[in-house]
Amino acid sequence: MAPDDIWAVGSNSVDVLQVNLIKHWDGQHWTNVDAPNVSPDGNGLQAVSATSMDDVWAVGYGNGTSILHWNGSVWSLAPIDSIFPVGNLTGVVGVAAGSAWAVGPGTIILHWDGFAWKVVPSPSPGHENYLSGIVSVGPNEAWAVGWVDGDEGYEALAEHLACPGMLGTRTVTR
């Protein structure tokens, strides 16, 4: 957001338990910030994205899907519907207050509409697919990237998304 408002995420071992790790840079020092965990052990965050000082998203894993939100004061677990696929989220991008995207293994794509995280249908073009990152190119548009194990081996995968669903898929060879 600014040179004095930077977030970093990961995991940390505390008394043999793996817990979420969130650090904040204030322009002079890195500070550990309390972070909730989805489960008692096996937690970790893999991506973070901010739209403002009081709208930051972090995603990862913890005995299922882990989505955390910073409201300017505290990190909290975002409510997620039980229909979500259980798994690791690997990428997140906040677009604006009320809009964010998250991706994960397979072709898991989620969209935050300001009220709830929803699964966005996406094709799985190969035998094995993996979305690892996402970038926003507008308030309701994003590109998710990763790889696909297609008929001719591994290839780069890029999926073009728009609210409320997907516009198209492109597979780019490596």
C-alpha positions in Angstrom: 0.0 0.0 0.0 2.8 2.4 1.0 6.5 2.2 1.9 5.4 2.2 5.6 2.5 -0.3 5.2 3.7 -3.7 4.0 2.4 -7.1 4.8 4.2 -10.5 4.6 2.7 -14.0 5.4 3.9 -17.5 5.9 4.0 -20.1 8.7 6.0 -20.6 11.9 6.7 -23.6 14.2 5.7 -22.9 17.8 6.2 -25.7 20.3 6.1 -28.2 17.4 2.8 -26.8 16.0 2.7 -25.1 12.6 0.8 -21.8 12.9 0.0 -18.8 10.6 2.6 -16.1 10.5 1.8 -12.5 9.6 4.3 -9.7 9.7 3.8 -5.9 9.2 6.4 -3.3 8.1 5.7 0.2 9.5 8.6 1.8 7.6 11.1 1.1 10.3 10.4 -2.3 11.9 8.8 -5.7 11.1 6.3 -6.6 13.8 4.5 -10.0 14.3 0.8 -9.5 14.2 -1.6 -12.0 15.9 -3.2 -14.3 13.3 -6.0 -16.8 13.8 -5.6 -20.4 12.7 -8.1 -22.7 11.0 -6.9 -25.7 13.0 -4.6 -26.3 16.0 -1.7 -27.5 13.7 -0.7 -27.5 10.0 -1.5 -23.9 9.2 0.3 -21.6 6.8 -0.4 -18.6 4.6 0.8 -18.4 1.0 -0.4 -15.0 -0.3 -1.4 -11.6 0.8 -3.0 -8.6 -1.0 -4.2 -5.2 0.2 -6.6 -2.7 -1.3 -6.3 -0.2 1.6 -4.9 0.1 5.1 -8.1 -1.6 6.4 -8.8 -4.1 3.7 -6.2 -6.8 3.4 -6.7 -10.5 2.5 -4.4 -13.5 3.2 -5.0 -17.1 2.0 -3.4 -20.5 2.7 -4.2 -23.7 4.4 -5.0 -25.2 7.7 -7.0 -28.5 7.7 -8.9 -27.0 4.8 -9.3 -23.6 3.2 -7.9 -20.6 5.1 -9.0 -17.1 4.3 -8.1 -14.2 6.6 -9.2 -10.6 6.5 -7.6 -7.5 8.1 -10.0 -4.7 8.9 -7.5 -2.2 10.1 -7.4 -3.4 13.6 -7.4 -7.2 13.7 -7.1 -10.3 11.5 -10.1 -12.6 11.5 -11.1 -15.8 9.7 -13.4 -15.0 6.8 -16.6 -17.0 6.9 -16.5 -19.7 4.2 -19.3 -21.9 3.0 -19.0 -25.6 3.7 -19.5 -26.3 0.0 -15.9 -25.0 -0.7 -13.4 -27.6 -1.8 -11.1 -28.4 1.1 -7.6 -27.4 0.2 -4.8 -24.9 0.0 -5.3 -21.5 -1.5 -2.1 -20.2 -3.2 -3.0 -16.8 -4.6 -5.2 -13.8 -3.7 -5.7 -10.3 -5.1 -7.8 -7.6 -3.5 -9.4 -5.4 -6.2 -11.4 -2.9 -4.2 -13.5 -2.8 -1.0 -16.0 -5.5 -1.8 -14.1 -7.4 -4.5 -11.3 -9.9 -4.2 -10.2 -13.2 -6.0 -8.5 -16.3 -4.7 -7.1 -19.4 -6.4 -5.7 -22.8 -5.5 -4.9 -26.3 -6.7 -7.0 -27.8 -9.4 -8.7 -24.8 -10.8 -10.2 -23.6 -7.6 -11.3 -20.0 -8.1 -13.2 -18.0 -5.4 -14.6 -14.4 -5.6 -15.5 -12.1 -2.7 -18.4 -9.9 -3.7 -18.4 -7.8 -0.5 -20.7 -10.2 1.3 -19.5 -13.8 0.8 -16.8 -15.9 -0.9 -18.3 -17.8 -3.8 -16.9 -20.5 -6.0 -16.5 -19.4 -9.6 -16.9 -22.2 -12.1 -13.8 -22.8 -14.1 -12.8 -25.5 -16.6 -10.1 -28.0 -15.9 -8.5 -28.3 -19.3 -6.0 -31.1 -18.5 -5.4 -34.3 -16.5 -4.0 -32.2 -13.7 -4.3 -28.5 -13.2 -2.9 -26.0 -10.7 -3.6 -22.3 -10.3 -0.9 -20.6 -8.3 -1.4 -16.9 -8.7 -3.8 -14.2 -9.7 -3.7 -10.5 -10.7 -6.4 -8.0 -11.1 -6.7 -5.9 -14.3 -9.8 -4.0 -13.4 -12.5 -3.8 -10.7 -14.3 -6.9 -11.9 -11.6 -8.6 -14.0 -8.6 -10.8 -13.2 -6.2 -13.3 -14.7 -5.4 -16.6 -12.8 -2.2 -18.4 -13.8 -0.6 -21.8 -13.1 0.0 -25.0 -15.1 -1.8 -27.8 -16.7 -0.7 -31.4 -17.5 -2.2 -31.7 -20.9 -2.0 -34.3 -23.7 1.5 -33.0 -24.6 3.0 -32.5 -21.2 3.1 -29.6 -18.9 2.0 -26.2 -20.2 1.3 -22.8 -18.7 -2.3 -22.1 -17.9 -4.0 -18.7 -17.8 -7.7 -18.2 -17.1 -9.4 -14.9 -17.8 -12.1 -14.1 -15.2 -14.8 -11.5 -14.8 -17.7 -11.1 -12.3 -19.8 -13.0 -11.8 -18.2 -15.8 -13.8 -15.5 -16.8 -16.3 -15.1 -15.2 -19.7 -12.7 -17.6 -21.3 -9.6 -19.9 -20.9 -6.3 -19.7 -22.6 -3.6 -22.3 -22.4 -0.2 -21.1 -23.4 2.6 -23.6 -24.2 5.8 -23.3 -22.3 
